[in-house]
Amino acid sequence: MDSSSKSIAQYIPSPMGSLSRLKQKGVDNLQKVKKSGKSIYNYNYSKFVHHSFSAGNESLKRSENYQDDNLEIIGTARERKVANAVYKRKGSKSPSLESQHSFGESDTVTLVNSVSNFKLNNASTSTSLVSSSSTICSQTRTSSRSSRIFSSQAKIKEESGCFSNVRDYCGPKNASTKTEVFIEEPLNPTTDIKSFINSYNHSKAHSLGENQHLHYYQLPFPWRENRYIIHGYRFYNTHSKSLLSIINWYGWHNETSNIWSHLLGAMYIVYLAFYDFPRSEVWQNPKVPQQARWIVFMFLVAALKCMLSSVFWHTFNGTSFLKLRSKFACVDYSGITILITASILTTEFVTMYSCYWAMCTYMGISLTLGVLGVFMNWSPRFDRPEARPLRIRFFILLATMGVLSFLHLIYLTDIHYATRLFSPVTYKSVVWYLVGVVFYGSFIPERFRSDVQVDKTIPTNYELSTDLEIITKQKEIHFRKSPTAHPKCTSCMSHAKSIKSLWWVDYVGCSHTLWHFFVVLGVIGHYRAILDMFAKRWILS
């Protein structure tokens, strides 16, 4: 092996056993290069490997605009032979094909670059992105006048948990310029892209979140839920900061009103359970069955659990740890499911008490649906913004079990008795829940804000798993430096700070806060309703 071949052989990745024999024998021809490339493709090499080396005029040059992360696919004559694609930055100019692999006084140099295959996938084309391994091999024959071309040493660089898009693959302008190439294993492409897109801008948000609250477009995608709420987002790296945010230790944020609306509600439920109910006629009258008293207590405990779960979620949803944040959200949904289940059980108990088998059947079905709902709440898909209609439909489906028991009561007795017994639940509880659901699902009033322009849609979970254009071509849309001012603010400078622009919905009076308010009214109303129903059923009958 001559000196030139030895200098090139040191750049072949030594950790790869599939290339160790090739290093010893030397690179003889292009066919061996292709064959060794296939062996690397099947080699289980789990990290990204970085190689820096000097080269002459290649098919790619470094982009002048270093800020742009958009990538496009180009092809060359050499790449058609190895059936791969090379990515370059937008805006860079590719040299002519005649100048490729020209190394000054060298006689002949063959440079074969096989970079990872990507087939960009988006929601409209429904194609898949396939990641393949990369192989870099070189074969040179030099005369006595030739000088060493490759002088830099190889080094290994590991990427931590993110998908690599070969962003630094740019050709040199002269022989001394270093080129960086990433070699990766054939991992699951969908998982890698999803992780890369969802973690995009996380480090920047983490750095900014240490000293200030963020706006909507500074957040990574998993932290975005309501596109109409723009300012006041927390991105804390410790739980102590989140806990202190209950009292606005680091400033007023967009969860303050959500926290206190249910924290005050929880305090009032404690008052009802330990002071009001023990002094009620239902508790003191011996005609009321003992099971009825325990049913009321069960409902109050479920309501308290729902309120505290909501407080817990809105306190800690500003954490910068995504896995913990998803689990915190499941705690909130589980509290809602338990509250609805307990509410239905109270109505089924009083309406079907005279028919024991029917009462057990209805209460058993409702309890089963509630348990299944709790398990479903812990699914990551249930927490996505596009799953909001699914959450509403599930909660309504769970509530319909109470309607079935009402219809059964009409069949057993008559419509007048059933209506008179069931009416307190309708006008004291259900009406408040329905009004709250309207605000929760329609984003009123923040959808009418006119201080900033709001995105018409947000990327779905499928798009965030497959479409790289979200963080390349559409980067300036989804990660803009500041929210775009509304046209009304352009024509009238004072409009942005006026009450009419609804800028205040970021901090108080948004749809979620109103939803909390009506949930508290619904809980209190249901408590009063079941006391009335129990009094009609056992005391006044």
Secondary structure, 3 states (H helix, E strand, C coil): CCHHHHHHHCCCCCCCHHHHHHHHHCCCCHHHHHHHHHHHHCCCCCCCEEEEEECCECCCCCCCCCCCCCEEEECCHHHHHHCCCEEEECCCCCCCHHHCCECCCCCEEEEEEECCCCCCCCCCCCCCCCCCCCEEEEEEECCCCCCCCCCCCCCCCCCCCCCCCCCCCCCCCCCCCEEEEEECCCCCHHHHHHHHHHCCCHHHHHHHHCCCCECHHHCCHHHCCCCCCCCCECCECCHHHHHHHHHCCCCCCCCHHHHHHHHHHHHHHHHHHHHHHHHCHHHHCCCCCHHHHHHHHHHHHHHHHHHHHHHHHHHHCCECCHHHHHHHHHHHHHHHHHHHHHHHHHHHHHHCCCCHHHHHHHHHHHHHHHHHHHHHHCCHHHHCHHHHHHHHHHHHHHHHHHHHHHHHHHHHCCHHHHHHHHHHHHHHHHHHHHHHHHHHHHCCCHHHCCCECCCCCCCCCCHHHHCHHHHCCCHHHHCCCCCCECHHHHHCHHHHHCHHHCHHHHCCCCHHHHHHHHHHHHHHHHHHHHHHHHHHHHHCC
